[in-house]
């Protein structure tokens, strides 16, 4: 979705959004029941969180775990099975003070210097992201100060 502003080589070399430590477990992408079943059939461990599912990376200690679909060439999931969180990263739908917002990860290295391009593109995608958020309320993450609020979703 964001290929107009994200260079695939930059993402391939970074992989920041595909690696997790225990403290960042909340960032692991949310998937629907159908995608979770598909992933389980491929041998991926998943766990239920409210009405949705996520990858179960089974953390022990302070190690960094990679997404089970991260390969040397990037993500191996097709568009149909790729989590929405991944499709819109470094954008994220978050809730704060009973309001829902479209946010931008301040930690994405691709936008450390200039996030204007991603903000402009996110506003073009706003309706699609907003529709997803309204239909998948369980996939909305709690707000983190590591994210810049772009626009409220009503």
C-alpha positions in Angstrom: 0.0 0.0 0.0 2.8 2.4 0.8 5.2 1.4 -2.1 4.9 4.9 -3.5 7.0 6.3 -0.6 8.8 3.2 0.8 11.7 1.9 -1.2 11.6 -1.9 -1.1 15.4 -2.1 -0.7 15.3 0.2 2.3 12.7 -2.0 4.0 14.5 -5.2 3.0 17.7 -4.0 4.6 16.1 -2.6 7.7 13.4 -5.2 8.9 12.8 -3.1 12.0 9.1 -3.7 11.8 9.5 -7.5 11.4 11.6 -8.1 14.5 10.3 -8.1 18.1 11.5 -8.4 21.7 9.2 -9.2 24.6 8.6 -5.5 25.4 7.3 -5.0 21.9 5.1 -8.0 21.8 2.0 -5.7 21.6 3.4 -4.6 18.1 3.0 -8.1 16.6 0.5 -7.9 13.8 -3.1 -8.9 14.4 -4.7 -11.4 12.0 -8.3 -12.5 11.4 -9.5 -16.0 12.3 -9.4 -17.1 8.7 -5.8 -15.9 8.3 -4.9 -17.6 11.6 -6.3 -20.9 10.4 -4.3 -20.5 7.1 -1.1 -19.8 9.1 -1.7 -22.7 11.5 -2.0 -25.0 8.5 1.5 -23.8 7.5 2.8 -24.7 10.9 2.9 -21.2 12.4 1.9 -20.9 16.1 -0.8 -18.3 16.7 -2.6 -17.1 19.8 -6.0 -15.6 20.4 -6.3 -12.0 21.6 -9.9 -10.9 22.1 -11.6 -11.7 18.8 -8.4 -11.7 16.7 -5.2 -13.6 16.6 -1.5 -12.9 16.4 1.7 -14.9 15.8 3.0 -16.6 19.0 6.7 -15.9 19.0 7.2 -17.6 22.4 9.6 -15.2 24.0 12.2 -16.3 26.5 14.3 -13.7 28.0 15.5 -10.7 26.0 16.0 -12.3 22.6 14.8 -10.7 19.4 12.3 -12.8 17.5 11.7 -12.4 13.8 8.3 -12.7 12.1 7.9 -16.3 10.9 7.3 -15.0 7.4 10.4 -12.9 7.1 12.9 -14.3 4.6 16.1 -13.0 3.2 14.1 -11.3 0.4 11.4 -9.8 2.7 7.9 -11.0 3.5 6.8 -14.3 2.0 3.0 -13.8 2.6 0.8 -12.9 -0.3 -1.3 -9.8 -0.2 -4.4 -11.7 0.8 -2.8 -13.2 3.9 -0.5 -10.3 4.9 -1.8 -8.6 8.1 -3.3 -5.2 7.6 -0.8 -3.9 10.2 2.0 -4.9 7.9 0.4 -3.5 4.8 0.1 0.0 6.3 3.3 0.1 8.4 4.7 2.6 9.5 1.1 3.7 9.9 -0.9 2.3 12.7 -4.5 2.7 13.9 -4.5 3.4 17.7 -6.9 4.5 20.4 -6.3 7.1 23.0 -8.9 8.7 25.3 -11.8 6.8 23.7 -10.8 8.2 20.3 -9.3 6.4 17.3 -6.4 7.8 15.4 -4.3 7.2 12.3 -0.7 7.4 13.6 2.8 7.2 12.2 5.6 5.3 13.9 8.4 7.7 14.9 10.7 4.8 15.1 10.6 3.8 11.4 14.1 4.6 10.0 12.7 5.3 6.5 11.0 8.4 7.9 13.5 9.7 10.5 14.2 12.8 8.6 11.1 13.7 6.6 7.7 12.2 7.2 5.7 14.5 4.9 5.6 12.1 2.0 4.1 9.3 4.2 1.6 11.7 5.8 0.4 12.9 2.4 0.0 9.3 1.2 -1.7 8.2 4.4 -4.3 10.9 3.9 -5.0 9.4 0.4 -5.4 6.0 2.0 -7.3 7.4 5.0 -10.7 6.1 3.9 -9.5 2.6 3.3 -7.7 2.5 6.7 -10.6 4.1 8.4 -13.0 1.4 7.0 -10.7 -1.3 8.2 -10.5 0.2 11.7 -14.3 0.4 11.9 -14.8 -3.2 10.8 -11.9 -4.6 13.0 -12.1 -2.8 16.3 -10.2 -5.6 18.0 -7.2 -4.9 15.8 -6.8 -1.3 17.1 -3.8 -0.9 19.4 -3.5 1.3 22.5 -1.7 4.5 21.8 2.0 4.7 22.3 4.0 7.9 22.5 6.4 6.3 19.9 3.7 7.3 17.3 2.8 10.6 15.9 -1.0 11.3 15.6 -1.9 12.2 12.0 -5.7 12.3 12.0 -8.7 11.2 14.1 -10.9 8.4 12.7 -14.5 9.2 13.4 
